[in-house]
């Protein structure tokens, strides 16, 4: 079953280098968002259930997905995160199709993942800074997202 959904998503998503040039579907935007969230989780030296839960919570708040779709999206995001050489393919898709508000919600969700285990590591902060820069999020908005994330997820 997992292989079938992976094949489905792979059929929708071109290779990372060609992703920015291809027509971006909702699935590609979901995958790009999920990969960026997973990147923050992977930036920590130890993977915690609280971080995984924060990734799942963010995806549930942002997208309408069944539990099965969510789990398969997360598995595919882990795979793409491990094989990615940079963030450009993912941030390009979001820049092209997300509003400034949507991009800011992604940054806030990334901060929530970073803080989910109770501490912030330097590499997590670096990943966040780099992605925010690539998404053209102004510094003040980036800091605001950081402060809001410390208070926990806010309903949309």
Buried (B, 14 or more C-beta within 10 A) or exposed (E): EEEEBBEEBEEBBBEBEEBBEBEBBEBBBBBBBBBBBBBBBBBBEEEBEEBBEBBBBBBEBBBEBEEEBBBBBBBBBBBBBEEBEEBBBBBBBBBEBBEEEBBBBBBBBBBBBBBBBEEBBEBBBEBBBBBBEBBEBEEEBBEBBBEBBEEEBEEE
